[in-house]
Amino acid sequence: MQIIPMNYYVWAALGMVFLVAVLNRDFGPMKKHENRAVQTGEVVFSGREIPSELKEDLPVSDRGTIGGLVWPIVALIIGTVAAMLFTGSRAAGEGADIFAIFENTDVAKSLFIGGVIGLITALVVFARQAAVFPEGAGAVLGKGIVEGIKSMLPAVYILFLAWTIVALIGELGTGTYLAGLVEKSGLNIGFLPMILFVTAGIMAFAAGTSWGSFGILLPIAGEIAAATDISLLLPALAAVLAGAVFGDHCSPISDTTILSSTGAGSNHIDHVMTQIPYALVSALAAAAGYIVLGFTENMFLGLAVTILLLVMFAFILKRTK
C-alpha cells in the first residue's frame, strides 16, 4: 500500500490518457494515422486500409442487444473468480483464509473454466434470439464460430512465437545478466530507483513479460537496498514494478500488446509504434521523479515532479498546431 504513491509510471500513464483526451491532441505515428483518417477518409482494419465509401460493406448486424455483450462477460468474470476460489480452497485445505486460497489457486484451470462458462452463456443468449434470423440460426452460428476463430488466429500465431522467444531469452539468462549490471554499477545510490526503473523497462521489453521481470528483479532490488540504504527498499521495489509495466506496454511480444491490437482490429506493429511515444513521455516523467525520490527519499516530492513534467508537456502539446 505504501508503494502505490511511488508507482510514478502508472500515475504518469493515467495522466497522459486524461490529457490527450481533454486536449484532443495526438503526436508521433498516432497523429499520422489520425490525420490520414480525417483527411482521406481511410481507416485501418486488421492491417488493411479501407476507403470510407466501403465501410458499409463491413459485417454489421442490427439484431444485437446490450445483454448479448454484457452477460457473457459477466459470466466469464464470475465463473473465473468462482473457479479460482474453488481450486484454491481445495489446495489450501480447510480453514484457509482468502489470501491462502488465492495463493494456492490453479489460475490456468480457472481461466479455462471461466471461458467455458462465458461461451455457454453466449450460446444461451444467442439461442434466445435465434428466431430473429431468417437465414437460420444454425447457419448464423456456424458462420460466427468460423469468423471468431479466424479473428483470433493472428493473436494465437504471435503469442506462440512470442512465448518461444521468451523461453529462449530465459534459457540465455538475459534477465539475470541485465540485473547483474545494476548490482555491479558504482553510481551514487540516489540513482538506484531510476536505474532499476530503466533496467526493469528494458528487461520487460526484451522478454515481453512484466511478471517475469518482477520475479527476477524484485529480490535483487531488495538485496541491493538492504546492503546499501534500507530506506530505499520501497522506492527500489516501486521502481521495478513501474519499469516492468512500462516495458510490457511497449513490447511487441507482450501478450497484453498482442491481444490489445487484435481486439482493436489494428495492425500489430502499427499499434506498437503508435503507443510507444505516449509511454516514453510518461516514462521520462517517471524517471525524473525516481531521481528526486532517490536523493530526497520523499515520495510525494518525486510524484509532484512527475506530475509537473507531465503538465509542462501538456502545455507544449496544447500550443503545438
Secondary structure by P-SEA (a helix, b strand, c coil): ccccccaaaaaaaaaaaaaaaaacccccaaaaaaaaaaacccccccccccccccccccccccccccccccaaaaaaaaaaaaaaaaaaaaaacccccaaaaaaacaaaaaaaaaaaaaaaaaaaaaaaacccccccaaaaaaaaaaaaaaaaaaaaaaaaaaaaaaaaaaaaaaaaaaaaaaaaccccccaaaaaaaaaaaaaaaaaccaaaaaaccaaaaaaaaaaccccaaaaaaaaaaaaaaaaaaaccccaaaaaaaaaacccaaaaaaaaaaaaaaaaaaaaaaaaaaaacccaaaaaaaaaaaaaaaaaaaaacc
